[in-house]
Amino acid sequence: MGNITAGIDLCRKKLSVTVFGLTFPLMTKADGTKYGKTASGAVHLDPKKTSPYRFYQFFIQLEDAD
């Protein structure tokens, strides 16, 4: 929450624009552990870090419960 409000304040002060922060619930697996960049085998949205093929395979290979 602090990063979101700090970013909003920075944009307001430096650029004199109105911006909004967006949050949504954390994606978790069926066992309650999170998906995230710190989890092993995580994928990134940046194609320089994860190929489109690897990104696709990540979601295809998920357990049905997840």
C-alpha positions, 0 to 999 in steps of 0.5 A: 500500500505504501508503494502505491500511495508514494507513487500517486504522490510522486506523480501528483507533485512532479507531473501535476497529474491525477493518477490512481492506484489499483490493487487486487487479491494476491493469486495463490495456489490451492495449498495457499502459497503465492504465485510471485517472482520470489517463488521458484519457477515464476514467470515474468511478463517481460519477454526478455525474462520469460519467453512467450513459450515458457509463459504459455507452458507455465499456465498449461502445466498448472495443476487443475486445483490451482 
